[in-house]
Amino acid sequence: MKNNFSVGSKTLSALLVSASVWISPAALGLAPATAAAPVTGAVIGLPDFADLVDRVGPAVVNIRTTERLKLGGRGGADGQSGEEEMQEFLRRFFGGALPQPGPGGKGTPRGRRQAPSDEPVQRGVGSGFILSADGYVMTNAHVVDGADEVFVTLTDKREFKAKVLGADARTDVAVLKIEGDKLPFLVMGDSDKIRVGEWVIAIGSPFNLENTVTAGIISAKQRDTGDYLALIQSDVAVNPGNSGGPLINMRGEVIGINSQIATLSGGYNGISFAVPIDEAIRVSEQLKKNGKVTRGRIGVQIGEVSKEVAESLGLKSAQGAEVSLVEPGGPADKAGIKAGDIILKFNGVQVNRSSDLPRLVGGTALASKAVVTVWRKGQQLDLPVTVAELEADKGAKAGKGKGNKAEPEAAVKANALGLKVSDLTAEQKKELGVDGGVVVDAAEGVAGRAGLQEGDVLLQLNNIEVKDAKQFNAAVAKLDAKKASVLLVRRGDVTQYISLRPSAK
C-alpha cells in the first residue's frame, strides 16, 4: 500500500424497521410545527454483500512479486544492503522487519542462513483483478515496480506467472497478462457517475490475507492528493496488500483501483483512496498497445490561485492555475504565455484548480493545436499553443537568471510595503528575459513578514507591470491600506504571487 504519506443480522434489520415508524403529533396531542414534515425514505436495514461477493470474488486475484537480490556483488560497508532492502520491503508491505542481531551481535545472527547471490526472495504482495476472460489483469504500478517475477493466484488456487505489459507511475496503474482462457472477470463501471454516500466494497489481500472483503461508503469525489489524478475517497478499510484491488459498487461494477491510504502508522486510519476506473481504463488501453503512456505538455510550472491573489487581480473567484515558470523555448513560451499569467481555460474547458490543467493537457493529442485562456493584467487573452509530448519525469526548466540585485543607488527609505528596491541593469534584464522590474535591496516590516528577501525580482504589482524603482514606489504609495495587494515575485527560476497589505499611512 502506497502511503502519503458486516453485515447486519435479520434481528437488527427488524429493529431498524420498527424504529422507523412515524407517529403524528396529533396522536400525541401536539400541534404540528408549520415547517415540519415526516422524513421519507427511512432506512429499513443494512445492505447484505454476500451475494455480491459470491458473484465478483472469483475475479479478484492475489499478486506476489519476487526480486533477485545480488548480495554477493556488494562488499565492504555495503555488505548489509541486501538485508536493509528486505527490511524495507517488509516494512512497506507487512509493517514489520527482519529479526535484528542478538546481544553478541555483529554480522549475521547465529542460525540465519546467508542468502546466496541471485536467490529470488519475496518482495511483496498486492491485489488485482481480471479485466477479460483471456487473462488481462489490472493492478497498481507500485505493486509490480522493481519486481523480477510476478505471480497471480486465483481464488481456486490456480497460480500463473504473469508478464508485465506496462506500468504508469503517474496514475499508479499497471497491466499484466496471464496465459488462460474462460477466466472470471469483472465489469467496469462509470466513475463519473459515483455519488458520495453510496455503498462500496473492497476485495484484496491485506497483510497477505487473501480474499478479504471490507465495506464502507464513498466519502468524497475528486480528492486531490498531490498526484496526477484526483482520487476517489472512501472509508472502506484498506491496508498494505489491498493495493491494486478493486473498489466495487452495489451493482458489481469496478469504479476504482485501491491505491493509497492516509496513515500515520502504516495501517488503515479511516481514509483510503482509489484511482477512478475511467482513467485507469484509458491508461490500460495504451499500456496494452504500446507498453507506455504518452501525454501532452505545454512546458509550464503552476500553482494554486489564492483568494487574496484572485481579489487583487480582479478575478471573480479563486480559480485557475498560476503560472510560476515557463520553459524557455517550450510550447507555452512560443505561444506567449508568461510567468504570472492565470490559466483559466484549456481548449474551452474551465480550470477550477491547478491540478485540473495537467490532466487536461495530458489527455490532448500530441502535436494538436489548443487554445489557452489566460488572465493577464486585468484582461482575458486566448493564446494558441501546440501540445508537445510529456517525457518521463521531465519538469519545466528556466534560464539561469538569479535575480541578483543591481548596484544600489543612494540609500532610500523603505516604502509602505517595507521594501527598498533598485532598478535592474540591462544585463540582468537580458539574463532574466524581462523588459522591466526591480530588485529587492531590503525587505522589512510587511514585506519581510510575507517572506520577501534581498535579491527577489518584482515584476508586477496587482495588475500593474513594474518598470522601474521610481514607478514602483509611486504605485505603492497609492495603495489602499485596507485592501490586500499582490506582488509577482521572481526568485531564481520560479515566479509566484505573494499577498501582503501596505502599512497604514
Secondary structure by P-SEA (a helix, b strand, c coil): cccccccccaaaaaaaaaaaccccccccccccccccccccccccbbbbaaaaaaaccccbbbbbbbbbcccccccccccaaaaaaaaaaaaaccccccccccccccccccccccccccccccccccbbbbccccbbbbbbccccccccbbbbbcccccccccccccccccccbbbbbbbccccbbbbbbbcccccccbbbbbbcccccccbbbbbbcccccccccccccbbbbcccccccccccccccccccccccccccccccccccccbbbbccaaaaaaaaaaaaccccccccccccccccccaaaaaaacccccbbbbbccccccccccccccccccccccccccccccaaaaaaaaaaccccbbbbbbbbcccbbbbbbbbbbbbccccccccccccccccccccccccccccbbbbbbcaaaaaaaccccccccccccccccccccccccccccccccccccaaaaaaaaaaccccbbbbbbcccccbbbbbbbbcccc
